[in-house]
């Protein structure tokens, strides 16, 4: 990759329902792409249970290791929403009823349907800065380099939109994908030679089978478009020599 | 949960393409459900890059902490497939050309289209036991409590099918889902009271919005059907008192 420092992020997905297979996560791919647009590399993701000790440990390990940590899930009104209490514990601060968050909730429910459980969504770790939720008001928040979001995709996206200007990215990673019908095994040796000639460019190989025919998508990634183009030219020449037929990239 | 020991597993998904958002993981939900059928709780999942240090660290952390570790991805023929070398390093063993794996690959390619890159798929950490791949032959393997699988979902499923009899589960976690149209905030307080009366049963609350109407799925989990039924009766009575209308569970 580039010589400039790479800015990294880790996503912590909090929720028993993802681990049990009940719900499929719909946030990771979105955030991976969005962060890359900002010049931030999603370097790891963890999916953990609604368990205080697990949340505290994951947050404390990851906030020290990555430039940014994003969490999703567990900030609703019910008894199983324990993320905010765990985040407060991870940072060694108290969980406090936040006046600004309270005002947002009051506005949402017009005081007519307010209750103690809903007020729980105004309990925010001390020292955190709120993240706006344009969908359903109850806010997320930022504490140091950790951004805490809801798990519902529509709300998560609104929250990410609100705080993304606070993130400082590095250079954006660009990519080019070359997709052909050929088996990965048939291309592997020559591809390794191309990779050896273009060490800075990260070349990923992703096999697929379509209509019974083996194919492969070769994804070239670097922050410099010129580096990518030179390596891609070599990849295309190599594939031409092997007689591989072009195919459509359905994933990229 | 039950008094009996809970058997746990961790899934390590290896692949830059998942983190970049290029490819959506299709294995986690399947494995979460399958493991539960065997009485094993998927307690954590990590998604990490194709990076040797990251793989070594995740495997060594997780194999000591969980009863089983499953990995997906990075065992193909190309230069970016580094999982097996990293697993060997994690266990402090050598990566050896495995005679049994070699025979499988020879059979697949009938020696006509064999090449050094394909042979790389026969390089297996010393001491590992092979896992059969009924789709495309190139095997996975087990080393101690770690099971190494391909990332392509069809192949991953075939491999899981082959080794699942080697896993020793505990009691299977049963679940019952009650889905109604009501906002999570309106149900939270009374639900917490039900949870307090049925401490052993894990009650999860998953909100949704359908046709503009807020709803919630309440998922009750325990190894004992009778415990679930008693708690579910309380949940239904509570929801009836609140006037919540039944809805269809679209996720479960």
Interface residues (C-beta under 8 A of the other chain):
Chain A: X16 X17 X18 X19 X20 X21 X22 X23 X24 X25 X28 X29 X30 X31 X32 X33 X34 X36 X41 X42 X43 X44 X45 X46 X47 X48 X49 X50 X54 X76 X77 X78 X79 X80 X81 X109 X113 X115 X116 X117 X118 X120 X121 X152 X154 X173 X175 X184 X185 X186 X187 X188 X189 X191 X192 X195 X202 X203 X204 X205 X206 X207 X208 X209 X219 X221 X251 X252
Chain B: X16 X17 X18 X19 X20 X21 X22 X23 X24 X25 X28 X29 X30 X31 X32 X33 X36 X41 X42 X43 X44 X45 X46 X47 X48 X49 X50 X54 X76 X77 X78 X79 X80 X81 X109 X113 X115 X116 X117 X118 X120 X121 X152 X154 X173 X175 X184 X185 X186 X187 X188 X189 X191 X192 X195 X202 X203 X204 X205 X206 X207 X208 X209 X219 X221 X251 X252
